[in-house]
């Protein structure tokens, strides 16, 4: 029973975040809806901002959101695999996380294919994967340096 509770506590944040990614791929968060909100904010902050500038900022914000969503999910996946796989090899955790990031990115864009107000794009899959790989690079470097510190400490003692 404790093992099941451990798995649930470990994977629940990851699964909730993946659900959030799919929620953000619905019509509610389509470009048409988010542009209205962002336009109001930008016009309030910068009353003389041009429509072209608003469109450019909106495009950038949406693409950055893709990267951030997948940066976060990759770290959550790394944590989940780290805490549930029997292996202590951070390279395996990274590999499993990378494969899962790619699958979630593809599934997310396939989901958008069926939402009328959304478009599905291979470029967005690439942006998602890039965000995920950046998150995994941070995890990988952290654990690699942690291992080197532990090995050096052990060698000194």
Z-matrix of the N, CA and C atoms (Angstrom, degrees):
N
C 1 1.450
C 2 1.525 1 111.64
N 3 1.335 2 117.07 1 -40.53
C 4 1.461 3 120.13 2 178.57
C 5 1.521 4 111.65 3 -61.83
N 6 1.336 5 116.50 4 -37.01
C 7 1.467 6 120.74 5 178.62
C 8 1.524 7 110.73 6 -63.00
N 9 1.332 8 116.94 7 -41.61
C 10 1.462 9 121.14 8 179.52
C 11 1.525 10 110.03 9 -64.75
N 12 1.310 11 117.43 10 -43.85
C 13 1.469 12 121.14 11 178.04
C 14 1.530 13 109.96 12 -62.55
N 15 1.314 14 116.91 13 -40.98
C 16 1.474 15 121.36 14 177.74
C 17 1.529 16 110.57 15 -60.29
N 18 1.329 17 116.87 16 -45.50
C 19 1.467 18 120.85 17 -179.76
C 20 1.524 19 110.47 18 -63.97
N 21 1.319 20 117.10 19 -42.98
C 22 1.467 21 120.51 20 179.39
C 23 1.527 22 110.43 21 -62.68
N 24 1.328 23 117.67 22 -47.08
C 25 1.469 24 120.88 23 179.59
C 26 1.529 25 111.24 24 -62.77
N 27 1.322 26 115.91 25 -34.47
C 28 1.455 27 120.10 26 -178.66
C 29 1.522 28 112.13 27 -74.25
N 30 1.319 29 117.06 28 -42.78
C 31 1.465 30 120.80 29 -173.42
C 32 1.525 31 114.19 30 -92.57
N 33 1.316 32 118.95 31 -19.86
C 34 1.467 33 120.73 32 -176.14
C 35 1.539 34 112.72 33 -58.11
N 36 1.341 35 120.13 34 -48.22
C 37 1.473 36 118.52 35 178.27
C 38 1.535 37 112.64 36 -59.58
N 39 1.325 38 116.45 37 -37.83
C 40 1.465 39 120.91 38 179.80
C 41 1.524 40 110.36 39 -65.40
N 42 1.307 41 116.58 40 -46.49
C 43 1.468 42 120.44 41 -179.14
C 44 1.525 43 111.60 42 -66.82
N 45 1.316 44 116.54 43 -37.71
C 46 1.478 45 119.63 44 176.49
C 47 1.522 46 110.23 45 -62.84
N 48 1.350 47 116.86 46 -42.24
C 49 1.466 48 119.60 47 -179.72
C 50 1.526 49 111.02 48 -66.06
N 51 1.332 50 117.58 49 -39.22
C 52 1.469 51 120.19 50 177.48
C 53 1.529 52 109.36 51 -63.16
N 54 1.319 53 117.68 52 -40.12
C 55 1.474 54 120.65 53 175.38
C 56 1.528 55 110.81 54 -61.34
N 57 1.327 56 116.65 55 -39.26
C 58 1.476 57 120.48 56 177.16
C 59 1.522 58 110.79 57 -61.98
N 60 1.330 59 117.05 58 -40.69
C 61 1.471 60 120.51 59 177.54
C 62 1.527 61 109.74 60 -58.52
N 63 1.335 62 116.23 61 -45.52
C 64 1.462 63 119.23 62 179.93
C 65 1.527 64 111.54 63 -68.90
N 66 1.311 65 118.36 64 -33.45
C 67 1.463 66 121.71 65 175.41
C 68 1.531 67 110.21 66 -63.87
N 69 1.333 68 115.93 67 -40.83
C 70 1.463 69 119.99 68 179.14
C 71 1.528 70 112.12 69 -68.02
N 72 1.316 71 116.72 70 -12.31
C 73 1.466 72 121.68 71 178.38
C 74 1.520 73 112.75 72 -94.20
N 75 1.316 74 117.11 73 8.82
C 76 1.461 75 120.40 74 179.57
C 77 1.524 76 110.00 75 -89.29
N 78 1.320 77 115.11 76 176.43
C 79 1.459 78 121.01 77 -179.37
C 80 1.529 79 111.97 78 -61.51
N 81 1.316 80 117.36 79 -31.28
C 82 1.464 81 121.56 80 -178.16
C 83 1.534 82 111.07 81 -56.81
N 84 1.326 83 116.39 82 -33.28
C 85 1.466 84 120.76 83 -178.31
C 86 1.525 85 111.81 84 -108.61
N 87 1.323 86 116.86 85 26.75
C 88 1.462 87 120.52 86 177.74
C 89 1.526 88 109.54 87 -70.38
N 90 1.319 89 115.60 88 164.52
C 91 1.472 90 120.96 89 -178.57
C 92 1.528 91 111.11 90 -57.22
N 93 1.315 92 116.92 91 -37.08
C 94 1.464 93 120.28 92 179.53
C 95 1.518 94 113.19 93 -61.38
N 96 1.315 95 116.17 94 -39.36
C 97 1.461 96 119.75 95 179.72
C 98 1.532 97 112.08 96 -77.67
N 99 1.319 98 116.50 97 -44.81
C 100 1.472 99 118.30 98 -177.40
C 101 1.519 100 111.76 99 -69.66
N 102 1.327 101 117.06 100 -28.88
C 103 1.466 102 118.57 101 179.75
C 104 1.521 103 111.13 102 -66.67
N 105 1.328 104 117.49 103 -35.15
C 106 1.467 105 120.51 104 178.76
C 107 1.522 106 110.74 105 -62.54
N 108 1.311 107 116.14 106 -44.58
C 109 1.466 108 120.98 107 -178.95
C 110 1.526 109 110.18 108 -66.75
N 111 1.317 110 116.07 109 -48.75
C 112 1.461 111 120.23 110 -177.46
C 113 1.529 112 111.50 111 -65.50
N 114 1.323 113 117.04 112 -37.76
C 115 1.472 114 120.41 113 178.72
C 116 1.525 115 110.29 114 -61.21
N 117 1.321 116 116.87 115 -44.21
C 118 1.475 117 119.99 116 178.66
C 119 1.527 118 111.21 117 -61.07
N 120 1.315 119 116.28 118 -44.09
C 121 1.475 120 120.08 119 179.87
C 122 1.526 121 110.67 120 -63.90
N 123 1.329 122 116.12 121 -47.14
C 124 1.469 123 119.47 122 -178.25
C 125 1.528 124 112.03 123 -65.99
N 126 1.319 125 116.69 124 -39.36
C 127 1.478 126 119.57 125 178.85
C 128 1.536 127 110.92 126 -67.37
N 129 1.325 128 117.13 127 -32.53
C 130 1.457 129 120.65 128 176.39
C 131 1.531 130 110.20 129 -68.24
N 132 1.334 131 115.98 130 -45.69
C 133 1.471 132 120.12 131 -178.28
C 134 1.525 133 112.98 132 -74.92
N 135 1.329 134 115.63 133 -37.10
C 136 1.476 135 121.42 134 -176.43
C 137 1.529 136 108.65 135 -132.71
N 138 1.334 137 117.82 136 83.39
C 139 1.471 138 121.27 137 -174.27
C 140 1.533 139 114.64 138 -57.11
N 141 1.325 140 117.32 139 -26.66
C 142 1.465 141 118.77 140 -177.19
C 143 1.535 142 113.13 141 -96.83
N 144 1.306 143 117.87 142 12.17
C 145 1.464 144 120.87 143 -178.69
C 146 1.533 145 109.87 144 -66.12
N 147 1.320 146 116.09 145 138.32
C 148 1.466 147 120.46 146 -178.54
C 149 1.528 148 110.42 147 -81.89
N 150 1.316 149 114.61 148 161.25
C 151 1.453 150 120.80 149 177.97
C 152 1.528 151 110.45 150 -61.98
N 153 1.310 152 116.68 151 -39.20
C 154 1.471 153 122.14 152 178.76
C 155 1.528 154 110.80 153 -61.84
N 156 1.334 155 116.88 154 -41.51
C 157 1.468 156 120.55 155 178.15
C 158 1.525 157 111.31 156 -66.06
N 159 1.333 158 115.71 157 -39.38
C 160 1.468 159 119.95 158 177.38
C 161 1.525 160 109.60 159 -61.11
N 162 1.332 161 117.26 160 -44.91
C 163 1.464 162 120.84 161 179.58
C 164 1.527 163 111.60 162 -61.95
N 165 1.322 164 116.54 163 -41.25
C 166 1.469 165 120.27 164 179.50
C 167 1.524 166 111.34 165 -64.54
N 168 1.319 167 116.32 166 -44.87
C 169 1.465 168 120.81 167 179.60
C 170 1.526 169 109.83 168 -65.07
N 171 1.320 170 116.98 169 -42.76
C 172 1.456 171 121.49 170 179.15
C 173 1.532 172 110.63 171 -59.37
N 174 1.316 173 116.84 172 -45.44
C 175 1.464 174 121.59 173 178.28
C 176 1.535 175 110.30 174 -59.73
N 177 1.320 176 116.39 175 -47.52
C 178 1.461 177 120.78 176 -179.44
C 179 1.535 178 111.40 177 -62.19
N 180 1.323 179 117.10 178 -44.57
C 181 1.467 180 121.46 179 -179.17
C 182 1.525 181 110.33 180 -61.24
N 183 1.325 182 116.87 181 -43.31
C 184 1.471 183 120.07 182 -179.47
C 185 1.530 184 111.65 183 -64.72
N 186 1.323 185 117.30 184 -42.12
C 187 1.472 186 120.05 185 -179.91
C 188 1.532 187 110.50 186 -70.66
N 189 1.314 188 116.98 187 -37.04
C 190 1.469 189 120.27 188 177.08
C 191 1.530 190 110.01 189 -65.03
N 192 1.329 191 116.47 190 -35.84
C 193 1.464 192 120.21 191 178.16
C 194 1.527 193 110.66 192 -62.07
N 195 1.327 194 117.01 193 -39.57
C 196 1.469 195 120.70 194 176.24
C 197 1.531 196 109.78 195 -57.25
N 198 1.319 197 115.79 196 -47.94
C 199 1.469 198 119.32 197 -177.64
C 200 1.524 199 111.26 198 -64.03
N 201 1.310 200 116.86 199 -43.92
C 202 1.470 201 120.66 200 -178.01
C 203 1.533 202 110.72 201 -65.72
N 204 1.326 203 117.53 202 -43.11
C 205 1.466 204 120.95 203 178.37
C 206 1.530 205 110.79 204 -54.83
N 207 1.320 206 115.60 205 -45.83
C 208 1.464 207 119.88 206 -175.43
C 209 1.525 208 112.55 207 -82.71
N 210 1.318 209 118.00 208 -24.92
C 211 1.464 210 121.22 209 171.11
C 212 1.530 211 108.03 210 -60.35
N 213 1.324 212 115.68 211 -47.55
C 214 1.473 213 121.18 212 -178.71
C 215 1.528 214 110.96 213 -66.16
N 216 1.337 215 117.53 214 -46.26
C 217 1.469 216 118.84 215 -177.57
C 218 1.519 217 111.05 216 -63.84
N 219 1.330 218 117.79 217 -33.35
C 220 1.472 219 119.36 218 179.88
C 221 1.527 220 111.03 219 -66.99
N 222 1.313 221 117.07 220 -38.61
C 223 1.468 222 120.36 221 178.08
C 224 1.529 223 110.03 222 -67.81
N 225 1.327 224 116.90 223 -41.04
C 226 1.463 225 120.30 224 177.20
C 227 1.529 226 111.16 225 -64.09
N 228 1.323 227 117.00 226 -40.56
C 229 1.465 228 120.39 227 177.82
C 230 1.527 229 110.82 228 -63.80
N 231 1.327 230 116.51 229 -44.56
C 232 1.463 231 121.23 230 178.65
C 233 1.528 232 109.50 231 -57.00
N 234 1.324 233 116.25 232 -46.87
C 235 1.471 234 121.87 233 178.90
C 236 1.524 235 110.91 234 -60.75
N 237 1.333 236 116.07 235 -44.25
C 238 1.461 237 119.90 236 -178.17
C 239 1.523 238 111.47 237 -64.83
N 240 1.326 239 116.90 238 -45.24
C 241 1.468 240 119.23 239 178.25
C 242 1.531 241 110.88 240 -66.49
N 243 1.317 242 117.27 241 -39.35
C 244 1.465 243 121.28 242 178.62
C 245 1.528 244 110.83 243 -58.52
N 246 1.310 245 116.20 244 -41.01
C 247 1.466 246 120.57 245 -174.72
C 248 1.529 247 114.78 246 -87.09
N 249 1.333 248 117.76 247 -7.86
C 250 1.467 249 118.00 248 -178.20
C 251 1.528 250 113.98 249 -121.68
N 252 1.314 251 118.93 250 -22.59
C 253 1.469 252 119.40 251 177.61
C 254 1.520 253 109.72 252 -79.45
N 255 1.300 254 115.76 253 147.79
C 256 1.468 255 120.00 254 -179.51
C 257 1.526 256 112.01 255 -73.13
N 258 1.315 257 117.38 256 -25.57
C 259 1.462 258 120.49 257 -178.49
C 260 1.525 259 111.18 258 -73.27
N 261 1.307 260 116.53 259 147.74
C 262 1.461 261 121.91 260 175.95
C 263 1.530 262 110.42 261 -103.92
N 264 1.326 263 116.55 262 16.27
C 265 1.465 264 121.92 263 -178.24
C 266 1.532 265 109.57 264 -87.24
N 267 1.334 266 116.71 265 109.07
C 268 1.466 267 120.91 266 -178.36
C 269 1.520 268 111.75 267 -63.96
N 270 1.321 269 118.61 268 -21.59
C 271 1.470 270 120.97 269 177.07
C 272 1.527 271 110.40 270 -67.74
N 273 1.321 272 117.40 271 -37.61
C 274 1.472 273 121.48 272 176.87
C 275 1.522 274 109.93 273 -66.94
N 276 1.334 275 117.08 274 -43.54
C 277 1.474 276 120.24 275 177.81
C 278 1.528 277 110.07 276 -58.04
N 279 1.341 278 114.83 277 -41.96
C 280 1.466 279 120.32 278 -179.41
C 281 1.523 280 110.44 279 -65.71
N 282 1.318 281 117.26 280 -44.85
C 283 1.469 282 121.16 281 -179.44
C 284 1.524 283 111.17 282 -62.16
N 285 1.318 284 117.78 283 -48.50
C 286 1.467 285 120.88 284 179.26
C 287 1.533 286 110.76 285 -61.35
N 288 1.307 287 115.88 286 -39.87
C 289 1.469 288 120.30 287 179.42
C 290 1.523 289 110.42 288 -65.83
N 291 1.313 290 117.44 289 -41.81
C 292 1.470 291 121.56 290 -179.53
C 293 1.528 292 110.63 291 -62.67
N 294 1.317 293 116.52 292 -45.82
C 295 1.467 294 120.26 293 179.13
C 296 1.532 295 110.16 294 -61.57
N 297 1.322 296 116.71 295 -42.02
C 298 1.461 297 120.48 296 -179.71
C 299 1.526 298 110.97 297 -67.11
N 300 1.327 299 117.99 298 -39.81
C 301 1.470 300 121.03 299 176.58
C 302 1.525 301 109.94 300 -58.68
N 303 1.311 302 116.80 301 -45.48
C 304 1.467 303 120.59 302 -179.75
C 305 1.531 304 110.44 303 -61.80
N 306 1.325 305 116.57 304 -44.47
C 307 1.467 306 120.10 305 179.96
C 308 1.534 307 112.03 306 -64.41
N 309 1.336 308 116.81 307 -41.11
C 310 1.472 309 120.21 308 178.52
C 311 1.527 310 110.21 309 -66.53
N 312 1.324 311 117.87 310 -39.89
C 313 1.469 312 121.21 311 179.16
C 314 1.532 313 110.65 312 -62.33
N 315 1.325 314 116.52 313 -43.89
C 316 1.468 315 120.22 314 178.39
C 317 1.527 316 110.34 315 -65.88
N 318 1.320 317 116.97 316 -45.19
C 319 1.469 318 120.60 317 179.72
C 320 1.532 319 111.51 318 -61.82
N 321 1.333 320 116.81 319 -38.41
C 322 1.462 321 121.51 320 179.03
C 323 1.526 322 110.80 321 -62.39
N 324 1.315 323 116.69 322 -45.23
C 325 1.469 324 119.72 323 179.79
C 326 1.528 325 111.06 324 -70.27
N 327 1.327 326 117.49 325 -34.62
C 328 1.475 327 119.76 326 175.52
C 329 1.527 328 109.73 327 -63.98
N 330 1.333 329 116.42 328 -39.29
C 331 1.464 330 120.98 329 176.40
C 332 1.527 331 110.12 330 -59.54
N 333 1.330 332 116.79 331 -44.12
C 334 1.462 333 120.87 332 -178.78
C 335 1.538 334 111.66 333 -64.74
N 336 1.318 335 116.15 334 -26.38
C 337 1.461 336 121.26 335 178.75
C 338 1.534 337 110.44 336 -58.17
N 339 1.341 338 116.71 337 -32.71
C 340 1.461 339 121.95 338 -175.79
C 341 1.531 340 113.09 339 -93.87
N 342 1.327 341 118.00 340 -2.87
C 343 1.462 342 121.54 341 178.38
C 344 1.528 343 107.16 342 -95.81
N 345 1.319 344 116.39 343 119.90
C 346 1.462 345 122.34 344 -172.09
C 347 1.524 346 112.72 345 -55.45
N 348 1.328 347 117.42 346 -43.28
C 349 1.466 348 120.72 347 -174.47
C 350 1.537 349 113.05 348 -86.13
N 351 1.323 350 117.05 349 4.27
C 352 1.467 351 120.44 350 -178.39
C 353 1.526 352 108.94 351 -114.72
N 354 1.321 353 114.60 352 159.79
C 355 1.456 354 119.51 353 174.00
C 356 1.523 355 108.32 354 -120.40
N 357 1.303 356 115.02 355 146.94
C 358 1.455 357 121.20 356 178.10
C 359 1.522 358 107.24 357 -100.37
N 360 1.331 359 116.41 358 136.17
C 361 1.456 360 119.24 359 -173.98
C 362 1.522 361 111.47 360 -143.77
N 363 1.319 362 115.93 361 133.54
C 364 1.463 363 120.00 362 174.30
C 365 1.528 364 110.71 363 -66.03
N 366 1.328 365 116.50 364 -28.87
C 367 1.465 366 119.89 365 177.11
C 368 1.529 367 109.75 366 -63.28
N 369 1.336 368 116.44 367 -41.64
C 370 1.464 369 119.74 368 177.79
C 371 1.527 370 111.33 369 -65.18
N 372 1.327 371 117.35 370 -36.48
C 373 1.463 372 119.87 371 175.20
C 374 1.527 373 109.05 372 -59.74
N 375 1.328 374 116.20 373 -43.91
C 376 1.467 375 120.60 374 178.13
C 377 1.519 376 112.45 375 -62.59
N 378 1.325 377 116.96 376 -40.52
C 379 1.469 378 121.00 377 178.51
C 380 1.531 379 109.60 378 -65.92
N 381 1.334 380 116.64 379 -43.02
C 382 1.466 381 121.00 380 177.69
C 383 1.524 382 110.77 381 -58.93
N 384 1.330 383 115.44 382 -48.90
C 385 1.459 384 120.61 383 -178.50
C 386 1.529 385 110.64 384 -63.50
N 387 1.318 386 117.05 385 -39.09
C 388 1.472 387 120.62 386 177.94
C 389 1.524 388 110.70 387 -60.69
N 390 1.336 389 116.73 388 -46.33
C 391 1.466 390 120.08 389 177.08
C 392 1.515 391 111.38 390 -59.78
N 393 1.333 392 116.48 391 -42.66
C 394 1.454 393 120.72 392 178.92
C 395 1.519 394 112.45 393 -64.39
N 396 1.318 395 116.62 394 -42.46
C 397 1.465 396 119.81 395 -179.28
C 398 1.536 397 111.41 396 -68.31
N 399 1.327 398 117.00 397 -33.13
C 400 1.467 399 119.42 398 175.12
C 401 1.525 400 110.58 399 -63.87
N 402 1.327 401 116.69 400 -43.25
C 403 1.466 402 120.65 401 176.84
C 404 1.518 403 111.47 402 -61.31
N 405 1.329 404 116.62 403 -42.41
C 406 1.464 405 120.44 404 179.43
C 407 1.527 406 111.57 405 -69.19
N 408 1.324 407 116.74 406 -32.85
C 409 1.471 408 119.49 407 176.49
C 410 1.527 409 109.93 408 -62.65
N 411 1.330 410 116.80 409 -40.80
C 412 1.465 411 120.79 410 177.22
C 413 1.527 412 109.77 411 -61.93
N 414 1.332 413 117.01 412 -47.36
C 415 1.475 414 120.81 413 179.31
C 416 1.524 415 110.88 414 -61.88
N 417 1.309 416 116.39 415 -46.31
C 418 1.467 417 121.81 416 -177.83
C 419 1.520 418 110.75 417 -60.44
N 420 1.336 419 116.46 418 -48.08
C 421 1.466 420 119.96 419 -179.40
C 422 1.521 421 111.49 420 -64.62
N 423 1.323 422 116.64 421 -39.31
C 424 1.462 423 120.60 422 178.33
C 425 1.524 424 110.38 423 -60.58
N 426 1.333 425 117.06 424 -49.57
C 427 1.468 426 119.65 425 -177.69
C 428 1.521 427 112.29 426 -71.45
N 429 1.320 428 117.65 427 -32.74
C 430 1.461 429 119.89 428 176.98
C 431 1.518 430 110.08 429 -65.31
N 432 1.328 431 117.25 430 -44.99
C 433 1.470 432 119.45 431 179.22
C 434 1.524 433 110.70 432 -68.02
N 435 1.335 434 117.22 433 -34.79
C 436 1.464 435 120.88 434 177.20
C 437 1.529 436 109.84 435 -63.22
N 438 1.321 437 117.14 436 -43.78
C 439 1.472 438 121.03 437 178.61
C 440 1.524 439 111.23 438 -62.82
N 441 1.340 440 116.94 439 -42.57
C 442 1.469 441 120.13 440 179.56
C 443 1.526 442 111.06 441 -63.81
N 444 1.335 443 116.65 442 -39.88
C 445 1.469 444 119.63 443 176.89
C 446 1.522 445 111.19 444 -63.19
N 447 1.348 446 115.92 445 -43.52
C 448 1.465 447 119.53 446 179.22
C 449 1.525 448 111.20 447 -64.37
N 450 1.333 449 117.81 448 -40.50
C 451 1.475 450 120.93 449 179.18
C 452 1.512 451 110.32 450 -66.26
N 453 1.318 452 118.19 451 -40.54
C 454 1.468 453 121.12 452 179.11
C 455 1.522 454 110.90 453 -67.10
N 456 1.324 455 117.54 454 -38.89
C 457 1.451 456 121.11 455 177.62
C 458 1.524 457 110.50 456 -64.89
N 459 1.320 458 116.34 457 -42.08
C 460 1.465 459 121.02 458 178.88
C 461 1.533 460 110.88 459 -65.66
N 462 1.321 461 116.96 460 -40.55
C 463 1.470 462 121.30 461 -179.97
C 464 1.517 463 111.42 462 -65.94
N 465 1.316 464 117.66 463 -36.56
C 466 1.464 465 121.85 464 -179.35
C 467 1.521 466 110.07 465 -70.45
N 468 1.331 467 117.21 466 -38.81
C 469 1.461 468 120.69 467 -178.10
C 470 1.497 469 108.41 468 -78.25
